[in-house]
Amino acid sequence: MTGQVTAVSRNETYSFSKPPRESIRLLAGLGVEGDVHAGETIRHQFRMTYEPDLPNLRQVHLMHEELFGELARKGFEVSAGQLGENITTRGVDLLGLPTGALLRLGERAVLEVTGLRNPCAKINDFRPGLLGEVFALDPVSGDFTFKSGVMAVVRRGGTVRPGDCVEVENPPLPHRPLERV
């Protein structure tokens, strides 16, 4: 599976959205250079208060651009970085990847997918009603659907820019499905 990076974003401070950039630099074992969520241990603002020493499995947030079109058809205008993602992609089924899938971005960078992003209730402050479109309970199976992207850790650093290729390498079988991280 091959796709493309359509946008990159980072923010130095805690804020719901992240401004788009011309490029971002990924640092092995840390995340996006200059991003508030970069670090070896958890940097999620709420979770740091009760789990400060956990490894940071949420170093980089990736979201599929196709979601923006789906949301637009339901009346929600959203663009790259506005939901807090660092890397926006097109042509990669991020939500269908198994845990441990490797994403090769640009010339050098490698990310390892760790799980699904659990959407925050603050998403409704950004756009009222949006949480229900990216997080839903299936009334038949009782399973939750998470559409707000995936989280990853940086295995090999490098610079990532819009237009870069994204190549997927799945881990050996059996694959483990993505869970919330």
C-alpha positions as CSV (number, residue, x, y, z in Angstrom):
1,M,0.0,0.0,0.0
2,T,1.4,3.4,-1.0
3,G,-0.1,6.8,-0.2
4,Q,1.0,10.4,0.1
5,V,1.5,13.0,2.8
6,T,-0.8,15.9,2.1
7,A,0.0,18.1,5.1
8,V,2.2,18.3,8.2
9,S,1.5,20.2,11.4
10,R,2.9,20.8,14.9
11,N,2.3,23.1,17.8
12,E,4.7,24.1,20.6
13,T,1.8,24.7,23.1
14,Y,-1.2,22.7,24.1
15,S,-4.0,23.6,21.8
16,F,-6.7,21.6,20.1
17,S,-5.4,22.4,16.6
18,K,-1.9,22.4,15.1
19,P,-0.9,24.9,12.4
20,P,0.2,23.4,9.1
21,R,4.0,23.7,8.3
22,E,6.1,23.4,5.3
23,S,7.9,20.4,6.9
24,I,8.3,18.7,10.2
25,R,11.3,16.9,11.6
26,L,10.7,13.5,13.3
27,L,13.1,12.5,16.1
28,A,13.7,8.8,16.8
29,G,12.1,7.8,20.1
30,L,10.6,11.3,20.7
31,G,8.2,12.5,18.1
32,V,7.9,15.8,16.1
33,E,10.6,18.2,17.0
34,G,9.1,21.3,18.6
35,D,5.7,19.7,19.2
36,V,4.2,19.7,22.6
37,H,3.5,16.0,22.5
38,A,7.1,15.0,21.8
39,G,8.9,13.0,24.5
40,E,9.9,9.5,25.7
41,T,7.1,9.5,28.3
42,I,3.4,10.4,27.9
43,R,2.7,14.0,26.9
44,H,-1.1,13.9,26.7
45,Q,-2.1,16.8,28.9
46,F,-4.7,15.0,31.0
47,R,-3.0,11.6,31.2
48,M,0.3,13.1,32.4
49,T,-1.4,14.0,35.7
50,Y,-2.0,10.3,36.6
51,E,0.3,8.3,34.3
52,P,3.4,10.5,33.9
53,D,6.0,7.7,33.6
54,L,4.2,5.7,30.9
55,P,6.0,5.3,27.6
56,N,4.8,7.8,25.0
57,L,3.0,5.6,22.4
58,R,1.3,8.8,21.1
59,Q,4.4,10.6,19.7
60,V,2.9,11.3,16.2
61,H,-0.8,11.6,15.3
62,L,-1.7,10.6,11.7
63,M,-5.1,11.2,10.1
64,H,-6.5,10.3,6.7
65,E,-7.5,13.2,4.5
66,E,-10.5,11.1,3.3
67,L,-12.1,11.8,6.6
68,F,-12.4,15.5,5.9
69,G,-14.5,14.7,2.8
70,E,-16.7,12.4,4.8
71,L,-17.2,15.1,7.4
72,A,-17.9,17.8,4.8
73,R,-20.7,15.7,3.4
74,K,-22.2,15.8,6.9
75,G,-21.8,19.6,7.2
76,F,-18.5,19.8,9.1
77,E,-15.7,21.8,7.5
78,V,-12.4,20.5,8.7
79,S,-8.9,20.9,7.3
80,A,-5.4,19.6,8.0
81,G,-4.1,20.1,11.5
82,Q,-7.4,21.3,12.9
83,L,-8.1,18.0,14.7
84,G,-4.6,18.0,16.2
85,E,-2.9,15.6,13.8
86,N,0.8,15.9,12.9
87,I,0.6,14.2,9.5
88,T,-2.3,14.1,7.1
89,T,-2.3,11.3,4.5
90,R,-4.2,10.3,1.4
91,G,-4.5,6.8,-0.1
92,V,-3.5,4.9,3.1
93,D,-6.1,3.0,5.0
94,L,-4.7,4.1,8.4
95,L,-7.7,2.7,10.4
96,G,-7.2,-0.7,8.7
97,L,-3.5,-1.1,9.6
98,P,-2.5,-3.7,12.2
99,T,-0.6,-2.7,15.4
100,G,3.1,-2.6,14.6
101,A,2.7,-1.6,10.9
102,L,5.7,0.5,9.7
103,L,5.1,3.7,7.7
104,R,8.0,4.9,5.6
105,L,7.7,8.6,4.9
106,G,9.8,10.6,2.6
107,E,13.4,9.7,2.1
108,R,14.2,8.4,5.6
109,A,11.6,8.6,8.4
110,V,9.9,5.4,9.8
111,L,6.9,5.4,12.1
112,E,5.5,2.4,13.9
113,V,1.7,2.4,14.4
114,T,0.8,1.9,18.0
115,G,-3.0,2.3,18.0
116,L,-6.1,4.3,17.4
117,R,-6.5,7.8,18.6
118,N,-9.2,8.1,21.1
119,P,-11.1,11.3,20.2
120,C,-11.3,13.8,23.0
121,A,-14.6,15.4,24.1
122,K,-13.0,18.8,23.3
123,I,-13.8,18.0,19.6
124,N,-17.3,19.2,20.3
125,D,-15.9,22.6,21.5
126,F,-14.2,22.8,18.1
127,R,-17.3,21.9,16.1
128,P,-20.5,21.0,18.0
129,G,-21.7,17.5,17.2
130,L,-18.4,16.4,15.6
131,L,-17.5,13.9,18.3
132,G,-20.5,11.8,17.2
133,E,-19.1,11.6,13.7
134,V,-15.6,10.4,14.6
135,F,-16.6,8.2,17.6
136,A,-19.6,6.0,17.4
137,L,-21.1,2.9,19.1
138,D,-22.4,0.2,16.8
139,P,-25.9,-0.6,18.1
140,V,-25.7,-4.2,16.8
141,S,-22.2,-5.3,17.9
142,G,-21.7,-2.9,20.7
143,D,-18.2,-2.1,19.3
144,F,-16.9,1.4,19.2
145,T,-15.7,3.0,15.9
146,F,-12.8,5.4,16.1
147,K,-12.2,7.4,12.9
148,S,-9.9,10.1,14.2
149,G,-6.7,8.6,13.0
150,V,-3.9,6.6,14.4
151,M,-0.9,7.1,16.8
152,A,2.7,6.1,16.2
153,V,6.2,6.3,17.6
154,V,9.2,7.4,15.6
155,R,11.6,4.5,14.8
156,R,13.9,6.4,12.5
157,G,13.9,10.2,12.3
158,G,13.8,12.4,9.2
159,T,12.1,15.3,7.6
160,V,8.6,14.9,6.3
161,R,6.9,17.3,3.8
162,P,3.6,17.4,1.9
163,G,4.0,15.4,-1.3
164,D,6.2,12.8,0.3
165,C,5.3,9.1,-0.3
166,V,4.0,6.9,2.5
167,E,4.8,3.2,2.1
168,V,3.3,0.6,4.4
169,E,5.1,-2.5,5.7
170,N,2.9,-4.8,7.7
171,P,4.3,-6.8,10.5
172,P,4.5,-10.6,10.3
173,L,1.3,-12.6,10.7
174,P,-0.8,-13.0,12.8
175,H,-1.7,-9.3,12.8
176,R,-3.1,-7.6,15.9
177,P,-5.9,-5.1,15.3
178,L,-5.5,-1.6,16.4
179,E,-6.8,-0.6,19.9
180,R,-7.0,2.8,21.6
181,V,-3.8,4.2,23.0
